[in-house]
Amino acid sequence: MSKKVFIAGGGTGGHFYPALATSKYLAEKGYEIFYFGTKYGIEKDKDFVGKKFLYDIKGIRGKTGKIKSSFKLLKTAFEIKKIIKKEKPDFAICFGGYTSVPLGIASKLTNTPLFIHEQNSIPSYTNLLLSKIAKKIFITFDYSFKYFPKNKTVKTGLPIRKSVKDRLNLKKEEARKILSLDNRKIVLIFGGSQGAKRLNELAVNIAKNYSNLLVINIFGKSDYNEELPNLIKFPYYEDMGLLYKVSDIVISRSGSGTVNELIAFGKYSIYIPYPYAASDHQFYNVKWLEEKGLSKVLRENQLNKFFEIFDNILKLDITNFEDKIKQFSILNAEERIYKEIEKVL
Ligand SMILES: CC(=O)N[C@H]1[C@@H](OP(=O)(O)OP(=O)(O)OC[C@H]2O[C@@H](n3ccc(=O)[nH]c3=O)[C@H](O)[C@@H]2O)O[C@H](CO)[C@@H](O)[C@@H]1O
């Protein structure tokens, strides 16, 4: 009989990509993968290893939608329970967000060993809830230890997509050639998997003020019409490793995926945390890195100070930071996760 695993975690790239990276690793280990997500998230357009089940579920937001959303999450839990009864997975692993709720409940109802992974410094409500029934909790940042029971919490780091990691060994000059870029310094600016309007505005201002720089902006959902000779725009870019490799300075939100990928590439970044992230987790995802002098964190309401800070950073030789930043990178998170799971099964 083949080994089987049920995996959840979607909605945004931040939950989906670590779930995907771990799934690919487990598939290589001989597991049959069953993935559970939402019809409305990033997962609807992405290939996945194994079987993909997408449901009509949304996050619990606002008073009116609360009852309806909760009902749908519960209904989905019972549908997944039926699939568990049929397929009898060896274990389930959830990567947070509301899309993890149904699989978490279904695992409890069927006594399936459940593991969870927390991507952020401050756990989501879902993971706090699921941590009560999980066999082990895998975390990304040291900051999260205090929120979970010590005896079952392990720091594994964040699984990073192979396609991103594959670019780590590419030479910067090669990356420039692939993208046909000249030798100007490159500033990459983007707001996570969804994009961010404020960062797009900043990208335009940088491009206008510094013709000696090339600005690459992934603009995400909020498109704009500005055309400038030194501004390169993409709505979304699949090969992020290539962009990281080519860039000299990065300006971004501090979602966990972004932060861990930038650490892997040793990039010095100006992080502008998303101000409305739950419990301000984006700020705490990078505060520690700034305290070590290895990044700059700027609150969105301090953007008036941006150009002063940016000018100072341009004067630094930030390649000096590269190795120091890389020291904090974990490139084998999925392997660490699997080893911890094996100890329990
Ligand atoms: C607004 C919000 O609440 N965002 C949350 C969401 O962020 P979000 O979904 O933005 O996620 P992250 O910053 O964690 O990761 C973004 C991922 O998208 C990829 N990417 C991005 C742009 C692009 O053009 N191409 C591409 O492939 C990046 O390589 C990265 O792997 O989940 C994260 C992980 O739980 C949280 O830390 C964030 O706080």
PDBQT file of the ligand as one rigid body, heavy atoms in Angstrom, charges set to zero:
ROOT
HETATM    1  C1  LIG A 401      -0.899  40.732   3.288  1.00  0.00    +0.000 C 
HETATM    2  C2  LIG A 401      -0.624  39.525   4.080  1.00  0.00    +0.000 C 
HETATM    3  O1  LIG A 401      -1.273  39.243   5.073  1.00  0.00    +0.000 OA
HETATM    4  N1  LIG A 401       0.378  38.771   3.640  1.00  0.00    +0.000 N 
HETATM    5  C3  LIG A 401       0.778  37.526   4.255  1.00  0.00    +0.000 C 
HETATM    6  C4  LIG A 401       0.960  36.497   3.152  1.00  0.00    +0.000 C 
HETATM    7  O2  LIG A 401       1.881  37.111   2.291  1.00  0.00    +0.000 OA
HETATM    8  P1  LIG A 401       2.234  36.787   0.792  1.00  0.00    +0.000 P 
HETATM    9  O3  LIG A 401       1.270  35.850   0.192  1.00  0.00    +0.000 OA
HETATM   10  O4  LIG A 401       2.523  38.063   0.121  1.00  0.00    +0.000 OA
HETATM   11  O5  LIG A 401       3.518  35.974   1.041  1.00  0.00    +0.000 OA
HETATM   12  P2  LIG A 401       5.028  35.964   1.288  1.00  0.00    +0.000 P 
HETATM   13  O6  LIG A 401       5.728  37.237   1.314  1.00  0.00    +0.000 OA
HETATM   14  O7  LIG A 401       5.199  35.052   2.459  1.00  0.00    +0.000 OA
HETATM   15  O8  LIG A 401       5.484  35.147  -0.012  1.00  0.00    +0.000 OA
HETATM   16  C5  LIG A 401       5.289  35.625  -1.284  1.00  0.00    +0.000 C 
HETATM   17  C6  LIG A 401       5.645  34.509  -2.216  1.00  0.00    +0.000 C 
HETATM   18  O9  LIG A 401       5.187  34.858  -3.507  1.00  0.00    +0.000 OA
HETATM   19  C7  LIG A 401       6.245  34.705  -4.427  1.00  0.00    +0.000 C 
HETATM   20  N2  LIG A 401       6.060  35.665  -5.508  1.00  0.00    +0.000 N 
HETATM   21  C8  LIG A 401       5.746  36.962  -5.241  1.00  0.00    +0.000 A 
HETATM   22  C9  LIG A 401       5.573  37.855  -6.281  1.00  0.00    +0.000 A 
HETATM   23  C10 LIG A 401       5.749  37.396  -7.608  1.00  0.00    +0.000 A 
HETATM   24  O10 LIG A 401       5.606  38.111  -8.604  1.00  0.00    +0.000 OA
HETATM   25  N3  LIG A 401       6.079  36.095  -7.808  1.00  0.00    +0.000 N 
HETATM   26  C11 LIG A 401       6.245  35.209  -6.796  1.00  0.00    +0.000 A 
HETATM   27  O11 LIG A 401       6.530  34.043  -7.039  1.00  0.00    +0.000 OA
HETATM   28  C12 LIG A 401       7.513  34.932  -3.645  1.00  0.00    +0.000 C 
HETATM   29  O12 LIG A 401       8.602  34.318  -4.293  1.00  0.00    +0.000 OA
HETATM   30  C13 LIG A 401       7.154  34.306  -2.305  1.00  0.00    +0.000 C 
HETATM   31  O13 LIG A 401       7.416  32.921  -2.322  1.00  0.00    +0.000 OA
HETATM   32  O14 LIG A 401       1.440  35.275   3.711  1.00  0.00    +0.000 OA
HETATM   33  C14 LIG A 401       2.668  35.360   4.434  1.00  0.00    +0.000 C 
HETATM   34  C15 LIG A 401       3.019  33.984   4.974  1.00  0.00    +0.000 C 
HETATM   35  O15 LIG A 401       2.036  33.526   5.841  1.00  0.00    +0.000 OA
HETATM   36  C16 LIG A 401       2.587  36.394   5.546  1.00  0.00    +0.000 C 
HETATM   37  O16 LIG A 401       3.867  36.525   6.141  1.00  0.00    +0.000 OA
HETATM   38  C17 LIG A 401       2.101  37.707   4.988  1.00  0.00    +0.000 C 
HETATM   39  O17 LIG A 401       1.961  38.653   6.019  1.00  0.00    +0.000 OA
ENDROOT
TORSDOF 0
